[in-house]
């Protein structure tokens, strides 16, 4: 009976060395990858080797890390686009506001004597820019309502020629002024 009792510890040691140590090593690799991912290393992946539950856990961890990397990239892109949108919107809102303020400052100057026609031109210009500002803000609010689903999306035709005529008139003046410049 004594030789059997001595074989049990040796068998346990052999079992620990042959089975448990490799599993522990693979779990350590998985834990290390999880720690690197926790610390911000989005390239961290667990080693995948074998065909058991630890391998399946490593595979699922790697899929999770890949999805996290993709979502992080999407969030960074979204944040960059949001910042660009805020910059673009700020610029678009400042342009008509600056024009309105300049015209109002002109009208408020005591030392400047304007004819009624000149005064009316300044008021008309300020009014047009204020309306432009109002449209821009309305468009922003409409886009927020569309995005939130509060307003249904409706397609409508836009007369492109009329739109271009307005843009050209703003940039170069009315059609007769453009014709005069090209002569």
PyMOL commands that set and color helices and strands:
alter all, ss='L'
color gray80, all
select helices_A, chain A and resi 2-38+53-108+116-148+160-172+175-181
alter helices_A, ss='H'
color red, helices_A
deselect
rebuild
show_as cartoon
